[in-house]
Amino acid sequence: MAADRLTIVLADDQELVRAGFRVILESEPGLHVVGEAADGAAAVDAVVRLRPDVVCLDVQMPGVDGLEAARRIAALDDPPAVLVLTTFDHDDALFQALEAGASGFLLKNASPERLIDAVRTVAAGDALLAPDVTRRVISRATGASTAAPVQAAHEPVGSRAAAILEVGLTERETEVLRLLARGLSNAEIARELWVGEATVKTHVSNVLQKTGRRDRIQAVVWAFEHGVAG
């Protein structure tokens, strides 16, 4: 991805929706919609052919839906970031999207500014981990009710220390993981810790490797499960 050029593929079965998203995204300097698709199979083909930085996928499309398309895209070599867009604020769609390899999940009634920010966020390698979404992901992953507080964060200090020691997290990596669990982006963590974003990315990569997790969301789940997020 060039610093001044971010390429996007839009996949939605409604042409008017795609046209609206295109107008919004291309109003922002540096954002370029390079392809469109009306179903999941065409979206995967467009990604293979155009190699975009980000693909925006609708969940409900004819034939291959957005969730299956996300799985196929995630299995590609050097896949783009996947931003799932939907009209439904349903937990099942959210969790299925994340499990399929999506980096973000956004409702279609979000503001144009939020859409632009979401595309830039996932393109930068960050996940959309808004605090309310994070809580729902953690609650589902730990088997807790979404209305109840997550109890894993209140495990004894000894349990937390044992978990940290077992995977070999450094003090700074543990601090970065706790900030991830608060829903902070790389840029926000960098400001919080007074370090560069490149340093944060290195710490996040180390956390993922040491905890054996695929992405930031799974790492946050691990943090709550082992009481490290508190």
C-alpha positions as CSV (number, residue, x, y, z in Angstrom):
1,M,0.0,0.0,0.0
2,A,1.4,3.3,-1.1
3,A,1.4,5.9,1.7
4,D,-0.7,8.3,-0.4
5,R,-2.9,5.7,-2.2
6,L,-5.2,3.2,-0.6
7,T,-7.2,0.9,-3.0
8,I,-10.6,-0.5,-2.2
9,V,-13.0,-3.1,-3.7
10,L,-16.7,-2.7,-2.8
11,A,-18.9,-5.8,-2.7
12,D,-22.7,-5.3,-2.3
13,D,-25.6,-6.7,-4.2
14,Q,-27.3,-3.2,-4.4
15,E,-25.8,-1.0,-7.0
16,L,-27.1,2.2,-5.3
17,V,-25.4,1.2,-2.1
18,R,-22.1,0.6,-3.9
19,A,-22.4,4.0,-5.7
20,G,-23.0,5.7,-2.4
21,F,-20.0,4.1,-0.8
22,R,-17.9,5.0,-3.8
23,V,-18.9,8.7,-3.6
24,I,-18.1,8.8,0.1
25,L,-14.8,7.0,-0.1
26,E,-13.5,8.8,-3.1
27,S,-14.3,12.2,-1.6
28,E,-11.4,11.5,0.7
29,P,-7.9,12.2,-0.8
30,G,-5.9,9.1,-1.3
31,L,-8.8,6.6,-1.3
32,H,-9.5,4.9,-4.6
33,V,-12.3,2.4,-5.4
34,V,-10.7,0.2,-8.0
35,G,-13.4,-2.5,-8.3
36,E,-17.0,-3.5,-7.5
37,A,-18.8,-6.8,-7.1
38,A,-22.4,-7.7,-6.7
39,D,-21.8,-11.1,-5.0
40,G,-19.2,-12.9,-2.9
41,A,-17.8,-15.0,-5.7
42,A,-17.2,-11.8,-7.8
43,A,-15.7,-10.1,-4.8
44,V,-13.1,-12.9,-4.4
45,D,-12.3,-12.7,-8.1
46,A,-11.9,-8.9,-7.9
47,V,-9.5,-9.3,-5.0
48,V,-7.4,-11.8,-6.8
49,R,-7.3,-9.7,-9.9
50,L,-7.0,-6.2,-8.4
51,R,-5.0,-6.9,-5.2
52,P,-6.7,-4.0,-3.2
53,D,-5.6,-2.9,0.2
54,V,-9.2,-3.2,1.6
55,V,-12.3,-5.0,0.6
56,C,-15.7,-3.8,1.9
57,L,-18.1,-6.8,2.0
58,D,-21.9,-6.8,2.6
59,V,-23.0,-9.8,4.6
60,Q,-26.1,-10.7,2.7
61,M,-25.4,-11.3,-1.0
62,P,-26.8,-13.9,-3.5
63,G,-24.8,-17.1,-4.1
64,V,-21.6,-16.7,-2.1
65,D,-22.4,-14.4,0.9
66,G,-20.0,-12.0,2.5
67,L,-19.0,-14.3,5.3
68,E,-17.9,-17.1,3.0
69,A,-16.2,-14.5,0.7
70,A,-14.3,-13.3,3.8
71,R,-13.2,-16.8,4.5
72,R,-12.0,-17.3,1.0
73,I,-10.2,-13.9,0.9
74,A,-8.5,-14.6,4.3
75,A,-7.1,-17.9,2.8
76,L,-5.3,-16.0,0.0
77,D,-1.6,-15.2,0.1
78,D,-1.2,-11.7,1.4
79,P,-4.9,-11.0,1.7
80,P,-6.3,-7.5,1.9
81,A,-8.0,-6.2,5.1
82,V,-11.7,-7.1,5.2
83,L,-14.3,-4.7,6.4
84,V,-17.7,-6.2,6.8
85,L,-20.7,-3.8,6.3
86,T,-24.2,-4.8,7.2
87,T,-27.6,-3.4,8.1
88,F,-27.9,-5.9,10.9
89,D,-26.5,-5.3,14.4
90,H,-26.7,-9.0,15.3
91,D,-24.2,-10.8,17.4
92,D,-24.2,-13.9,15.2
93,A,-23.2,-11.8,12.1
94,L,-20.5,-10.0,14.2
95,F,-18.9,-13.1,15.5
96,Q,-19.1,-15.0,12.2
97,A,-17.5,-12.1,10.4
98,L,-14.6,-12.0,12.9
99,E,-14.2,-15.8,12.8
100,A,-14.1,-15.6,9.0
101,G,-11.1,-13.3,9.2
102,A,-12.6,-9.9,9.0
103,S,-10.6,-7.0,10.5
104,G,-13.7,-4.8,11.1
105,F,-17.4,-4.8,11.3
106,L,-19.5,-1.7,10.6
107,L,-23.2,-0.9,10.3
108,K,-24.3,0.7,7.1
109,N,-26.0,3.5,9.0
110,A,-22.7,4.7,10.3
111,S,-21.6,8.2,9.3
112,P,-19.5,8.8,6.2
113,E,-16.7,9.9,8.4
114,R,-16.9,6.6,10.3
115,L,-16.8,4.6,7.1
116,I,-13.7,6.5,5.9
117,D,-12.0,6.1,9.4
118,A,-12.9,2.3,9.4
119,V,-11.3,1.8,6.0
120,R,-8.2,3.6,7.0
121,T,-8.1,1.7,10.3
122,V,-8.2,-1.8,8.9
123,A,-5.8,-0.8,6.1
124,A,-3.3,0.2,8.7
125,G,-3.5,-3.3,10.2
126,D,-5.7,-2.3,13.2
127,A,-9.0,-4.1,14.0
128,L,-12.2,-2.2,14.8
129,L,-12.3,-2.9,18.5
130,A,-14.8,-0.3,19.8
131,P,-15.3,-1.0,23.6
132,D,-18.9,-2.1,23.2
133,V,-18.0,-4.5,20.4
134,T,-15.0,-5.8,22.4
135,R,-17.2,-6.5,25.4
136,R,-19.6,-8.6,23.2
137,V,-16.7,-10.5,21.6
138,I,-15.2,-11.3,25.0
139,S,-18.5,-12.3,26.5
140,R,-19.2,-14.7,23.7
141,A,-15.7,-16.1,23.7
142,T,-15.7,-16.7,27.4
143,G,-19.3,-18.1,27.5
144,A,-20.5,-15.2,29.6
145,S,-23.8,-13.3,29.1
146,T,-23.3,-10.0,27.2
147,A,-25.2,-8.3,30.0
148,A,-22.8,-9.6,32.7
149,P,-19.3,-8.3,33.5
150,V,-16.4,-10.5,32.4
151,Q,-15.2,-12.4,35.4
152,A,-11.9,-13.6,34.0
153,A,-10.4,-10.1,34.5
154,H,-10.7,-10.7,38.3
155,E,-8.7,-13.8,38.6
156,P,-6.0,-13.8,41.3
157,V,-2.8,-11.9,40.6
158,G,-0.9,-15.2,40.7
159,S,-3.0,-16.6,37.9
160,R,-2.3,-13.6,35.8
161,A,1.4,-13.8,36.5
162,A,1.5,-17.5,35.7
163,A,-0.2,-16.9,32.3
164,I,2.2,-14.0,31.4
165,L,5.2,-16.1,32.5
166,E,4.0,-19.2,30.6
167,V,3.9,-17.4,27.2
168,G,6.9,-15.2,27.9
169,L,5.3,-11.7,27.6
170,T,7.5,-8.9,28.6
171,E,6.3,-6.1,30.8
172,R,5.8,-3.7,27.9
173,E,4.1,-6.4,25.8
174,T,1.7,-7.0,28.7
175,E,1.0,-3.3,28.9
176,V,0.3,-3.1,25.1
177,L,-2.1,-6.1,25.5
178,R,-4.0,-4.4,28.3
179,L,-4.4,-1.3,26.1
180,L,-5.6,-3.4,23.2
181,A,-8.2,-4.8,25.6
182,R,-9.4,-1.3,26.3
183,G,-10.1,-0.9,22.5
184,L,-7.1,1.4,21.7
185,S,-5.7,1.5,18.2
186,N,-2.0,1.3,17.4
187,A,-1.8,5.1,17.2
188,E,-3.6,5.6,20.5
189,I,-1.4,3.1,22.2
190,A,1.7,4.9,20.8
191,R,0.4,8.2,22.3
192,E,-0.4,6.5,25.6
193,L,3.1,5.0,25.9
194,W,5.0,7.8,24.3
195,V,6.5,5.5,21.6
196,G,6.3,5.3,17.8
197,E,3.6,3.3,16.0
198,A,6.2,1.0,14.5
199,T,7.3,0.1,18.0
200,V,3.7,-0.7,18.9
201,K,3.2,-2.8,15.8
202,T,6.3,-4.8,16.9
203,H,4.9,-5.4,20.4
204,V,1.5,-6.4,19.0
205,S,3.2,-8.9,16.6
206,N,5.1,-10.3,19.5
207,V,2.0,-10.6,21.6
208,L,0.2,-12.5,18.8
209,Q,3.1,-14.8,18.3
210,K,3.6,-15.6,22.0
211,T,0.0,-16.1,22.8
212,G,-0.5,-18.2,19.6
213,R,-3.4,-16.0,18.4
214,R,-4.3,-15.1,14.8
215,D,-5.3,-11.5,15.3
216,R,-5.8,-8.7,17.8
217,I,-9.3,-9.7,18.7
218,Q,-8.2,-13.2,19.6
219,A,-5.4,-11.8,21.7
220,V,-7.8,-9.6,23.6
221,V,-10.0,-12.7,24.2
222,W,-6.9,-14.4,25.6
223,A,-6.2,-11.5,27.8
224,F,-9.6,-11.6,29.4
225,E,-9.6,-15.4,29.7
226,H,-6.3,-15.2,31.6
227,G,-7.1,-12.2,33.7
228,V,-4.4,-10.1,32.0
229,A,-6.7,-7.4,30.8
230,G,-7.5,-6.1,34.2
